[in-house]
Amino acid sequence: MLTLLRSDLEYKVRLQKEGKIVGGGPFLDVGAVCYILDVPTVEEMGEILFSSPLNPWTSREVHPLGTFADTLEGFKEMAGNH
């Protein structure tokens, strides 16, 4: 199991060096990780998630992130549309 965990960490370090993981890391008190991917397509995101050595044993939540400025602009547009 330690070999598998090491492989997964090495995979994520490689993605980080490639600039695809731009933030996050393992939680130090539970067996979990949280990271932010910066990829151009949903397909690439899926490829990254499903290529993880731990994929068969992973449950995950995926949440798209926007910017604060984009979200503020959306609120302004909604207010103007009512």
PDB file of N, CA, C and O in Angstrom:
ATOM      1  N   MET A   1       0.820  -1.201   0.000  1.00  0.00           N
ATOM      2  CA  MET A   1       0.000   0.000   0.000  1.00  0.00           C
ATOM      3  C   MET A   1       0.867   1.269   0.000  1.00  0.00           C
ATOM      4  O   MET A   1       0.522   2.263  -0.639  1.00  0.00           O
ATOM      5  N   LEU A   2       1.985   1.224   0.717  1.00  0.00           N
ATOM      6  CA  LEU A   2       2.867   2.397   0.746  1.00  0.00           C
ATOM      7  C   LEU A   2       3.417   2.704  -0.644  1.00  0.00           C
ATOM      8  O   LEU A   2       3.600   3.870  -0.992  1.00  0.00           O
ATOM      9  N   THR A   3       3.678   1.680  -1.430  1.00  0.00           N
ATOM     10  CA  THR A   3       4.164   1.883  -2.796  1.00  0.00           C
ATOM     11  C   THR A   3       3.109   2.599  -3.635  1.00  0.00           C
ATOM     12  O   THR A   3       3.431   3.495  -4.415  1.00  0.00           O
ATOM     13  N   LEU A   4       1.865   2.204  -3.471  1.00  0.00           N
ATOM     14  CA  LEU A   4       0.772   2.840  -4.194  1.00  0.00           C
ATOM     15  C   LEU A   4       0.607   4.300  -3.770  1.00  0.00           C
ATOM     16  O   LEU A   4       0.422   5.179  -4.612  1.00  0.00           O
ATOM     17  N   LEU A   5       0.675   4.550  -2.481  1.00  0.00           N
ATOM     18  CA  LEU A   5       0.568   5.928  -1.985  1.00  0.00           C
ATOM     19  C   LEU A   5       1.713   6.785  -2.509  1.00  0.00           C
ATOM     20  O   LEU A   5       1.513   7.933  -2.904  1.00  0.00           O
ATOM     21  N   ARG A   6       2.915   6.215  -2.507  1.00  0.00           N
ATOM     22  CA  ARG A   6       4.078   6.954  -3.024  1.00  0.00           C
ATOM     23  C   ARG A   6       3.899   7.264  -4.510  1.00  0.00           C
ATOM     24  O   ARG A   6       4.208   8.371  -4.952  1.00  0.00           O
ATOM     25  N   SER A   7       3.403   6.298  -5.281  1.00  0.00           N
ATOM     26  CA  SER A   7       3.165   6.512  -6.711  1.00  0.00           C
ATOM     27  C   SER A   7       2.169   7.642  -6.941  1.00  0.00           C
ATOM     28  O   SER A   7       2.340   8.457  -7.847  1.00  0.00           O
ATOM     29  N   ASP A   8       1.133   7.683  -6.116  1.00  0.00           N
ATOM     30  CA  ASP A   8       0.138   8.733  -6.264  1.00  0.00           C
ATOM     31  C   ASP A   8       0.719  10.101  -5.924  1.00  0.00           C
ATOM     32  O   ASP A   8       0.445  11.084  -6.612  1.00  0.00           O
ATOM     33  N   LEU A   9       1.521  10.166  -4.864  1.00  0.00           N
ATOM     34  CA  LEU A   9       2.164  11.436  -4.508  1.00  0.00           C
ATOM     35  C   LEU A   9       3.131  11.885  -5.599  1.00  0.00           C
ATOM     36  O   LEU A   9       3.188  13.070  -5.928  1.00  0.00           O
ATOM     37  N   GLU A  10       3.889  10.950  -6.158  1.00  0.00           N
ATOM     38  CA  GLU A  10       4.799  11.294  -7.250  1.00  0.00           C
ATOM     39  C   GLU A  10       4.030  11.802  -8.468  1.00  0.00           C
ATOM     40  O   GLU A  10       4.471  12.738  -9.136  1.00  0.00           O
ATOM     41  N   TYR A  11       2.890  11.192  -8.756  1.00  0.00           N
ATOM     42  CA  TYR A  11       2.022  11.628  -9.856  1.00  0.00           C
ATOM     43  C   TYR A  11       1.566  13.067  -9.632  1.00  0.00           C
ATOM     44  O   TYR A  11       1.603  13.888 -10.549  1.00  0.00           O
ATOM     45  N   LYS A  12       1.140  13.364  -8.422  1.00  0.00           N
ATOM     46  CA  LYS A  12       0.646  14.720  -8.126  1.00  0.00           C
ATOM     47  C   LYS A  12       1.782  15.743  -8.113  1.00  0.00           C
ATOM     48  O   LYS A  12       1.578  16.888  -8.516  1.00  0.00           O
ATOM     49  N   VAL A  13       2.962  15.355  -7.661  1.00  0.00           N
ATOM     50  CA  VAL A  13       4.119  16.252  -7.715  1.00  0.00           C
ATOM     51  C   VAL A  13       4.442  16.579  -9.175  1.00  0.00           C
ATOM     52  O   VAL A  13       4.746  17.727  -9.502  1.00  0.00           O
ATOM     53  N   ARG A  14       4.377  15.570 -10.054  1.00  0.00           N
ATOM     54  CA  ARG A  14       4.633  15.807 -11.482  1.00  0.00           C
ATOM     55  C   ARG A  14       3.611  16.784 -12.056  1.00  0.00           C
ATOM     56  O   ARG A  14       3.974  17.700 -12.794  1.00  0.00           O
ATOM     57  N   LEU A  15       2.332  16.592 -11.720  1.00  0.00           N
ATOM     58  CA  LEU A  15       1.288  17.509 -12.192  1.00  0.00           C
ATOM     59  C   LEU A  15       1.520  18.925 -11.663  1.00  0.00           C
ATOM     60  O   LEU A  15       1.275  19.905 -12.367  1.00  0.00           O
ATOM     61  N   GLN A  16       1.989  19.024 -10.434  1.00  0.00           N
ATOM     62  CA  GLN A  16       2.293  20.329  -9.844  1.00  0.00           C
ATOM     63  C   GLN A  16       3.435  20.999 -10.605  1.00  0.00           C
ATOM     64  O   GLN A  16       3.362  22.192 -10.901  1.00  0.00           O
ATOM     65  N   LYS A  17       4.482  20.249 -10.923  1.00  0.00           N
ATOM     66  CA  LYS A  17       5.611  20.802 -11.675  1.00  0.00           C
ATOM     67  C   LYS A  17       5.200  21.225 -13.082  1.00  0.00           C
ATOM     68  O   LYS A  17       5.764  22.167 -13.639  1.00  0.00           O
ATOM     69  N   GLU A  18       4.210  20.523 -13.664  1.00  0.00           N
ATOM     70  CA  GLU A  18       3.697  20.863 -14.990  1.00  0.00           C
ATOM     71  C   GLU A  18       2.740  22.056 -14.950  1.00  0.00           C
ATOM     72  O   GLU A  18       2.313  22.545 -15.996  1.00  0.00           O
ATOM     73  N   GLY A  19       2.404  22.526 -13.743  1.00  0.00           N
ATOM     74  CA  GLY A  19       1.500  23.660 -13.600  1.00  0.00           C
ATOM     75  C   GLY A  19       0.032  23.297 -13.690  1.00  0.00           C
ATOM     76  O   GLY A  19      -0.818  24.176 -13.827  1.00  0.00           O
ATOM     77  N   LYS A  20      -0.274  22.008 -13.616  1.00  0.00           N
ATOM     78  CA  LYS A  20      -1.672  21.579 -13.693  1.00  0.00           C
ATOM     79  C   LYS A  20      -2.335  21.541 -12.319  1.00  0.00           C
ATOM     80  O   LYS A  20      -3.535  21.791 -12.204  1.00  0.00           O
ATOM     81  N   ILE A  21      -1.573  21.233 -11.287  1.00  0.00           N
ATOM     82  CA  ILE A  21      -2.045  21.400  -9.909  1.00  0.00           C
ATOM     83  C   ILE A  21      -1.441  22.713  -9.432  1.00  0.00           C
ATOM     84  O   ILE A  21      -0.221  22.853  -9.350  1.00  0.00           O
ATOM     85  N   VAL A  22      -2.297  23.665  -9.122  1.00  0.00           N
ATOM     86  CA  VAL A  22      -1.821  25.012  -8.773  1.00  0.00           C
ATOM     87  C   VAL A  22      -1.990  25.346  -7.297  1.00  0.00           C
ATOM     88  O   VAL A  22      -1.585  26.421  -6.855  1.00  0.00           O
ATOM     89  N   GLY A  23      -2.577  24.445  -6.540  1.00  0.00           N
ATOM     90  CA  GLY A  23      -2.734  24.682  -5.111  1.00  0.00           C
ATOM     91  C   GLY A  23      -3.244  23.436  -4.428  1.00  0.00           C
ATOM     92  O   GLY A  23      -3.738  22.512  -5.074  1.00  0.00           O
ATOM     93  N   GLY A  24      -3.121  23.421  -3.118  1.00  0.00           N
ATOM     94  CA  GLY A  24      -3.636  22.313  -2.335  1.00  0.00           C
ATOM     95  C   GLY A  24      -2.548  21.378  -1.877  1.00  0.00           C
ATOM     96  O   GLY A  24      -1.360  21.691  -1.956  1.00  0.00           O
ATOM     97  N   GLY A  25      -2.974  20.217  -1.392  1.00  0.00           N
ATOM     98  CA  GLY A  25      -2.056  19.210  -0.903  1.00  0.00           C
ATOM     99  C   GLY A  25      -2.772  18.255   0.024  1.00  0.00           C
ATOM    100  O   GLY A  25      -3.986  18.348   0.207  1.00  0.00           O
ATOM    101  N   PRO A  26      -2.020  17.332   0.613  1.00  0.00           N
ATOM    102  CA  PRO A  26      -2.648  16.374   1.520  1.00  0.00           C
ATOM    103  C   PRO A  26      -3.025  17.029   2.860  1.00  0.00           C
ATOM    104  O   PRO A  26      -2.319  17.900   3.369  1.00  0.00           O
ATOM    105  N   PHE A  27      -4.141  16.586   3.399  1.00  0.00           N
ATOM    106  CA  PHE A  27      -4.483  16.969   4.768  1.00  0.00           C
ATOM    107  C   PHE A  27      -3.551  16.197   5.688  1.00  0.00           C
ATOM    108  O   PHE A  27      -3.249  15.034   5.419  1.00  0.00           O
ATOM    109  N   LEU A  28      -3.100  16.801   6.737  1.00  0.00           N
ATOM    110  CA  LEU A  28      -2.140  16.157   7.619  1.00  0.00           C
ATOM    111  C   LEU A  28      -2.781  15.349   8.736  1.00  0.00           C
ATOM    112  O   LEU A  28      -2.100  14.585   9.421  1.00  0.00           O
ATOM    113  N   ASP A  29      -4.109  15.514   8.928  1.00  0.00           N
ATOM    114  CA  ASP A  29      -4.755  14.811  10.034  1.00  0.00           C
ATOM    115  C   ASP A  29      -5.709  13.708   9.593  1.00  0.00           C
ATOM    116  O   ASP A  29      -6.198  12.954  10.434  1.00  0.00           O
ATOM    117  N   VAL A  30      -5.985  13.595   8.292  1.00  0.00           N
ATOM    118  CA  VAL A  30      -6.857  12.538   7.771  1.00  0.00           C
ATOM    119  C   VAL A  30      -6.292  12.059   6.432  1.00  0.00           C
ATOM    120  O   VAL A  30      -5.481  12.749   5.813  1.00  0.00           O
ATOM    121  N   GLY A  31      -6.716  10.899   5.998  1.00  0.00           N
ATOM    122  CA  GLY A  31      -6.251  10.367   4.721  1.00  0.00           C
ATOM    123  C   GLY A  31      -7.013  10.972   3.566  1.00  0.00           C
ATOM    124  O   GLY A  31      -7.875  10.317   2.979  1.00  0.00           O
ATOM    125  N   ALA A  32      -6.708  12.211   3.230  1.00  0.00           N
ATOM    126  CA  ALA A  32      -7.414  12.904   2.155  1.00  0.00           C
ATOM    127  C   ALA A  32      -6.514  13.978   1.561  1.00  0.00           C
ATOM    128  O   ALA A  32      -5.546  14.418   2.180  1.00  0.00           O
ATOM    129  N   VAL A  33      -6.858  14.386   0.350  1.00  0.00           N
ATOM    130  CA  VAL A  33      -6.146  15.482  -0.302  1.00  0.00           C
ATOM    131  C   VAL A  33      -7.167  16.457  -0.870  1.00  0.00           C
ATOM    132  O   VAL A  33      -8.335  16.127  -1.081  1.00  0.00           O
ATOM    133  N   CYS A  34      -6.692  17.644  -1.104  1.00  0.00           N
ATOM    134  CA  CYS A  34      -7.487  18.679  -1.748  1.00  0.00           C
ATOM    135  C   CYS A  34      -6.540  19.431  -2.671  1.00  0.00           C
ATOM    136  O   CYS A  34      -5.463  19.848  -2.246  1.00  0.00           O
ATOM    137  N   TYR A  35      -6.929  19.608  -3.930  1.00  0.00           N
ATOM    138  CA  TYR A  35      -6.054  20.348  -4.833  1.00  0.00           C
ATOM    139  C   TYR A  35      -6.869  21.063  -5.895  1.00  0.00           C
ATOM    140  O   TYR A  35      -8.015  20.711  -6.175  1.00  0.00           O
ATOM    141  N   ILE A  36      -6.254  22.064  -6.471  1.00  0.00           N
ATOM    142  CA  ILE A  36      -6.876  22.878  -7.511  1.00  0.00           C
ATOM    143  C   ILE A  36      -6.153  22.586  -8.818  1.00  0.00           C
ATOM    144  O   ILE A  36      -4.938  22.747  -8.927  1.00  0.00           O
ATOM    145  N   LEU A  37      -6.928  22.154  -9.804  1.00  0.00           N
ATOM    146  CA  LEU A  37      -6.387  21.907 -11.137  1.00  0.00           C
ATOM    147  C   LEU A  37      -6.602  23.130 -12.010  1.00  0.00           C
ATOM    148  O   LEU A  37      -7.635  23.794 -11.921  1.00  0.00           O
ATOM    149  N   ASP A  38      -5.630  23.421 -12.847  1.00  0.00           N
ATOM    150  CA  ASP A  38      -5.764  24.475 -13.855  1.00  0.00           C
ATOM    151  C   ASP A  38      -5.544  23.804 -15.208  1.00  0.00           C
ATOM    152  O   ASP A  38      -4.416  23.669 -15.680  1.00  0.00           O
ATOM    153  N   VAL A  39      -6.646  23.388 -15.813  1.00  0.00           N
ATOM    154  CA  VAL A  39      -6.604  22.701 -17.109  1.00  0.00           C
ATOM    155  C   VAL A  39      -7.640  23.333 -18.035  1.00  0.00           C
ATOM    156  O   VAL A  39      -8.649  23.863 -17.571  1.00  0.00           O
ATOM    157  N   PRO A  40      -7.391  23.276 -19.351  1.00  0.00           N
ATOM    158  CA  PRO A  40      -8.276  23.969 -20.281  1.00  0.00           C
ATOM    159  C   PRO A  40      -9.600  23.259 -20.567  1.00  0.00           C
ATOM    160  O   PRO A  40     -10.544  23.895 -21.036  1.00  0.00           O
ATOM    161  N   THR A  41      -9.687  21.954 -20.293  1.00  0.00           N
ATOM    162  CA  THR A  41     -10.910  21.233 -20.661  1.00  0.00           C
ATOM    163  C   THR A  41     -11.346  20.275 -19.561  1.00  0.00           C
ATOM    164  O   THR A  41     -10.544  19.845 -18.732  1.00  0.00           O
ATOM    165  N   VAL A  42     -12.622  19.954 -19.572  1.00  0.00           N
ATOM    166  CA  VAL A  42     -13.159  18.949 -18.661  1.00  0.00           C
ATOM    167  C   VAL A  42     -12.559  17.583 -18.980  1.00  0.00           C
ATOM    168  O   VAL A  42     -12.341  16.770 -18.082  1.00  0.00           O
ATOM    169  N   GLU A  43     -12.293  17.337 -20.255  1.00  0.00           N
ATOM    170  CA  GLU A  43     -11.705  16.063 -20.647  1.00  0.00           C
ATOM    171  C   GLU A  43     -10.321  15.868 -20.016  1.00  0.00           C
ATOM    172  O   GLU A  43      -9.998  14.778 -19.542  1.00  0.00           O
ATOM    173  N   GLU A  44      -9.512  16.926 -20.013  1.00  0.00           N
ATOM    174  CA  GLU A  44      -8.190  16.816 -19.395  1.00  0.00           C
ATOM    175  C   GLU A  44      -8.313  16.619 -17.890  1.00  0.00           C
ATOM    176  O   GLU A  44      -7.543  15.863 -17.298  1.00  0.00           O
ATOM    177  N   MET A  45      -9.272  17.288 -17.272  1.00  0.00           N
ATOM    178  CA  MET A  45      -9.495  17.093 -15.847  1.00  0.00           C
ATOM    179  C   MET A  45      -9.835  15.629 -15.576  1.00  0.00           C
ATOM    180  O   MET A  45      -9.284  15.019 -14.659  1.00  0.00           O
ATOM    181  N   GLY A  46     -10.742  15.069 -16.375  1.00  0.00           N
ATOM    182  CA  GLY A  46     -11.111  13.669 -16.200  1.00  0.00           C
ATOM    183  C   GLY A  46      -9.940  12.735 -16.397  1.00  0.00           C
ATOM    184  O   GLY A  46      -9.783  11.765 -15.656  1.00  0.00           O
ATOM    185  N   GLU A  47      -9.115  13.021 -17.393  1.00  0.00           N
ATOM    186  CA  GLU A  47      -7.938  12.197 -17.637  1.00  0.00           C
ATOM    187  C   GLU A  47      -6.993  12.220 -16.440  1.00  0.00           C
ATOM    188  O   GLU A  47      -6.450  11.187 -16.049  1.00  0.00           O
ATOM    189  N   ILE A  48      -6.803  13.393 -15.866  1.00  0.00           N
ATOM    190  CA  ILE A  48      -5.934  13.519 -14.692  1.00  0.00           C
ATOM    191  C   ILE A  48      -6.512  12.740 -13.512  1.00  0.00           C
ATOM    192  O   ILE A  48      -5.792  11.996 -12.845  1.00  0.00           O
ATOM    193  N   LEU A  49      -7.805  12.909 -13.255  1.00  0.00           N
ATOM    194  CA  LEU A  49      -8.422  12.217 -12.114  1.00  0.00           C
ATOM    195  C   LEU A  49      -8.378  10.709 -12.285  1.00  0.00           C
ATOM    196  O   LEU A  49      -8.031   9.985 -11.351  1.00  0.00           O
ATOM    197  N   PHE A  50      -8.729  10.229 -13.475  1.00  0.00           N
ATOM    198  CA  PHE A  50      -8.827   8.784 -13.679  1.00  0.00           C
ATOM    199  C   PHE A  50      -7.484   8.114 -13.928  1.00  0.00           C
ATOM    200  O   PHE A  50      -7.391   6.887 -13.905  1.00  0.00           O
ATOM    201  N   SER A  51      -6.425   8.917 -14.170  1.00  0.00           N
ATOM    202  CA  SER A  51      -5.077   8.361 -14.328  1.00  0.00           C
ATOM    203  C   SER A  51      -4.328   8.261 -13.009  1.00  0.00           C
ATOM    204  O   SER A  51      -3.229   7.709 -12.962  1.00  0.00           O
ATOM    205  N   SER A  52      -4.900   8.779 -11.955  1.00  0.00           N
ATOM    206  CA  SER A  52      -4.265   8.724 -10.642  1.00  0.00           C
ATOM    207  C   SER A  52      -4.101   7.272 -10.208  1.00  0.00           C
ATOM    208  O   SER A  52      -5.037   6.482 -10.330  1.00  0.00           O
ATOM    209  N   PRO A  53      -2.927   6.911  -9.704  1.00  0.00           N
ATOM    210  CA  PRO A  53      -2.728   5.536  -9.232  1.00  0.00           C
ATOM    211  C   PRO A  53      -3.752   5.089  -8.184  1.00  0.00           C
ATOM    212  O   PRO A  53      -4.060   3.902  -8.088  1.00  0.00           O
ATOM    213  N   LEU A  54      -4.271   6.021  -7.408  1.00  0.00           N
ATOM    214  CA  LEU A  54      -5.263   5.669  -6.383  1.00  0.00           C
ATOM    215  C   LEU A  54      -6.705   5.756  -6.880  1.00  0.00           C
ATOM    216  O   LEU A  54      -7.635   5.579  -6.093  1.00  0.00           O
ATOM    217  N   ASN A  55      -6.903   6.023  -8.155  1.00  0.00           N
ATOM    218  CA  ASN A  55      -8.254   6.216  -8.674  1.00  0.00           C
ATOM    219  C   ASN A  55      -9.249   5.117  -8.284  1.00  0.00           C
ATOM    220  O   ASN A  55     -10.363   5.444  -7.875  1.00  0.00           O
ATOM    221  N   PRO A  56      -8.899   3.840  -8.390  1.00  0.00           N
ATOM    222  CA  PRO A  56      -9.895   2.811  -8.058  1.00  0.00           C
ATOM    223  C   PRO A  56     -10.389   2.854  -6.609  1.00  0.00           C
ATOM    224  O   PRO A  56     -11.455   2.321  -6.302  1.00  0.00           O
ATOM    225  N   TRP A  57      -9.631   3.477  -5.734  1.00  0.00           N
ATOM    226  CA  TRP A  57      -9.992   3.523  -4.313  1.00  0.00           C
ATOM    227  C   TRP A  57     -10.368   4.927  -3.863  1.00  0.00           C
ATOM    228  O   TRP A  57     -10.428   5.200  -2.664  1.00  0.00           O
ATOM    229  N   THR A  58     -10.622   5.813  -4.811  1.00  0.00           N
ATOM    230  CA  THR A  58     -10.847   7.212  -4.486  1.00  0.00           C
ATOM    231  C   THR A  58     -12.314   7.576  -4.629  1.00  0.00           C
ATOM    232  O   THR A  58     -12.955   7.235  -5.623  1.00  0.00           O
ATOM    233  N   SER A  59     -12.841   8.272  -3.628  1.00  0.00           N
ATOM    234  CA  SER A  59     -14.121   8.958  -3.789  1.00  0.00           C
ATOM    235  C   SER A  59     -13.780  10.439  -3.858  1.00  0.00           C
ATOM    236  O   SER A  59     -12.865  10.901  -3.176  1.00  0.00           O
ATOM    237  N   ARG A  60     -14.498  11.168  -4.663  1.00  0.00           N
ATOM    238  CA  ARG A  60     -14.106  12.569  -4.856  1.00  0.00           C
ATOM    239  C   ARG A  60     -15.331  13.456  -5.012  1.00  0.00           C
ATOM    240  O   ARG A  60     -16.429  13.009  -5.345  1.00  0.00           O
ATOM    241  N   GLU A  61     -15.087  14.716  -4.759  1.00  0.00           N
ATOM    242  CA  GLU A  61     -16.028  15.779  -5.070  1.00  0.00           C
ATOM    243  C   GLU A  61     -15.296  16.754  -5.966  1.00  0.00           C
ATOM    244  O   GLU A  61     -14.152  17.117  -5.692  1.00  0.00           O
ATOM    245  N   VAL A  62     -15.944  17.181  -7.031  1.00  0.00           N
ATOM    246  CA  VAL A  62     -15.351  18.136  -7.954  1.00  0.00           C
ATOM    247  C   VAL A  62     -16.222  19.376  -7.962  1.00  0.00           C
ATOM    248  O   VAL A  62     -17.432  19.295  -8.173  1.00  0.00           O
ATOM    249  N   HIS A  63     -15.607  20.516  -7.733  1.00  0.00           N
ATOM    250  CA  HIS A  63     -16.320  21.787  -7.701  1.00  0.00           C
ATOM    251  C   HIS A  63     -15.599  22.790  -8.593  1.00  0.00           C
ATOM    252  O   HIS A  63     -14.436  23.105  -8.343  1.00  0.00           O
ATOM    253  N   PRO A  64     -16.266  23.300  -9.630  1.00  0.00           N
ATOM    254  CA  PRO A  64     -15.611  24.318 -10.462  1.00  0.00           C
ATOM    255  C   PRO A  64     -15.456  25.618  -9.674  1.00  0.00           C
ATOM    256  O   PRO A  64     -16.323  25.992  -8.885  1.00  0.00           O
ATOM    257  N   LEU A  65     -14.341  26.291  -9.903  1.00  0.00           N
ATOM    258  CA  LEU A  65     -14.079  27.567  -9.245  1.00  0.00           C
ATOM    259  C   LEU A  65     -14.101  28.689 -10.272  1.00  0.00           C
ATOM    260  O   LEU A  65     -13.652  28.523 -11.406  1.00  0.00           O
ATOM    261  N   GLY A  66     -14.623  29.813  -9.863  1.00  0.00           N
ATOM    262  CA  GLY A  66     -14.537  31.022 -10.668  1.00  0.00           C
ATOM    263  C   GLY A  66     -13.617  31.999  -9.968  1.00  0.00           C
ATOM    264  O   GLY A  66     -12.979  31.674  -8.966  1.00  0.00           O
ATOM    265  N   THR A  67     -13.562  33.189 -10.510  1.00  0.00           N
ATOM    266  CA  THR A  67     -12.802  34.233  -9.835  1.00  0.00           C
ATOM    267  C   THR A  67     -13.776  35.096  -9.051  1.00  0.00           C
ATOM    268  O   THR A  67     -14.978  35.085  -9.317  1.00  0.00           O
ATOM    269  N   PHE A  68     -13.263  35.835  -8.095  1.00  0.00           N
ATOM    270  CA  PHE A  68     -14.114  36.747  -7.339  1.00  0.00           C
ATOM    271  C   PHE A  68     -14.665  37.828  -8.260  1.00  0.00           C
ATOM    272  O   PHE A  68     -15.829  38.209  -8.139  1.00  0.00           O
ATOM    273  N   ALA A  69     -13.845  38.324  -9.174  1.00  0.00           N
ATOM    274  CA  ALA A  69     -14.282  39.382 -10.092  1.00  0.00           C
ATOM    275  C   ALA A  69     -15.387  38.883 -11.012  1.00  0.00           C
ATOM    276  O   ALA A  69     -16.370  39.591 -11.229  1.00  0.00           O
ATOM    277  N   ASP A  70     -15.248  37.681 -11.555  1.00  0.00           N
ATOM    278  CA  ASP A  70     -16.290  37.136 -12.426  1.00  0.00           C
ATOM    279  C   ASP A  70     -17.600  36.942 -11.674  1.00  0.00           C
ATOM    280  O   ASP A  70     -18.676  37.214 -12.205  1.00  0.00           O
ATOM    281  N   THR A  71     -17.502  36.470 -10.434  1.00  0.00           N
ATOM    282  CA  THR A  71     -18.699  36.256  -9.626  1.00  0.00           C
ATOM    283  C   THR A  71     -19.386  37.576  -9.326  1.00  0.00           C
ATOM    284  O   THR A  71     -20.612  37.664  -9.394  1.00  0.00           O
ATOM    285  N   LEU A  72     -18.613  38.608  -8.995  1.00  0.00           N
ATOM    286  CA  LEU A  72     -19.175  39.932  -8.744  1.00  0.00           C
ATOM    287  C   LEU A  72     -19.868  40.459  -9.999  1.00  0.00           C
ATOM    288  O   LEU A  72     -20.961  41.021  -9.918  1.00  0.00           O
ATOM    289  N   GLU A  73     -19.238  40.279 -11.149  1.00  0.00           N
ATOM    290  CA  GLU A  73     -19.838  40.724 -12.408  1.00  0.00           C
ATOM    291  C   GLU A  73     -21.159  40.002 -12.660  1.00  0.00           C
ATOM    292  O   GLU A  73     -22.123  40.612 -13.123  1.00  0.00           O
ATOM    293  N   GLY A  74     -21.205  38.711 -12.357  1.00  0.00           N
ATOM    294  CA  GLY A  74     -22.450  37.956 -12.501  1.00  0.00           C
ATOM    295  C   GLY A  74     -23.552  38.494 -11.615  1.00  0.00           C
ATOM    296  O   GLY A  74     -24.702  38.588 -12.043  1.00  0.00           O
ATOM    297  N   PHE A  75     -23.214  38.852 -10.375  1.00  0.00           N
ATOM    298  CA  PHE A  75     -24.210  39.434  -9.469  1.00  0.00           C
ATOM    299  C   PHE A  75     -24.711  40.772 -10.005  1.00  0.00           C
ATOM    300  O   PHE A  75     -25.904  41.068  -9.936  1.00  0.00           O
ATOM    301  N   LYS A  76     -23.811  41.562 -10.530  1.00  0.00           N
ATOM    302  CA  LYS A  76     -24.198  42.864 -11.099  1.00  0.00           C
ATOM    303  C   LYS A  76     -25.139  42.662 -12.285  1.00  0.00           C
ATOM    304  O   LYS A  76     -26.127  43.385 -12.420  1.00  0.00           O
ATOM    305  N   GLU A  77     -24.842  41.691 -13.141  1.00  0.00           N
ATOM    306  CA  GLU A  77     -25.707  41.419 -14.285  1.00  0.00           C
ATOM    307  C   GLU A  77     -27.080  40.925 -13.836  1.00  0.00           C
ATOM    308  O   GLU A  77     -28.096  41.318 -14.409  1.00  0.00           O
ATOM    309  N   MET A  78     -27.119  40.068 -12.818  1.00  0.00           N
ATOM    310  CA  MET A  78     -28.402  39.568 -12.320  1.00  0.00           C
ATOM    311  C   MET A  78     -29.222  40.713 -11.744  1.00  0.00           C
ATOM    312  O   MET A  78     -30.433  40.760 -11.956  1.00  0.00           O
ATOM    313  N   ALA A  79     -28.612  41.615 -11.039  1.00  0.00           N
ATOM    314  CA  ALA A  79     -29.327  42.749 -10.442  1.00  0.00           C
ATOM    315  C   ALA A  79     -29.891  43.655 -11.535  1.00  0.00           C
ATOM    316  O   ALA A  79     -30.972  44.220 -11.375  1.00  0.00           O
ATOM    317  N   GLY A  80     -29.165  43.794 -12.642  1.00  0.00           N
ATOM    318  CA  GLY A  80     -29.628  44.625 -13.734  1.00  0.00           C
ATOM    319  C   GLY A  80     -30.727  43.987 -14.554  1.00  0.00           C
ATOM    320  O   GLY A  80     -31.453  44.674 -15.272  1.00  0.00           O
ATOM    321  N   ASN A  81     -30.853  42.672 -14.450  1.00  0.00           N
ATOM    322  CA  ASN A  81     -31.858  41.958 -15.230  1.00  0.00           C
ATOM    323  C   ASN A  81     -33.194  41.865 -14.523  1.00  0.00           C
ATOM    324  O   ASN A  81     -34.154  41.347 -15.092  1.00  0.00           O
ATOM    325  N   HIS A  82     -33.278  42.353 -13.300  1.00  0.00           N
ATOM    326  CA  HIS A  82     -34.547  42.257 -12.551  1.00  0.00           C
ATOM    327  C   HIS A  82     -35.211  43.585 -12.436  1.00  0.00           C
ATOM    328  O   HIS A  82     -36.284  43.689 -11.841  1.00  0.00           O
TER     329      HIS A  82
END
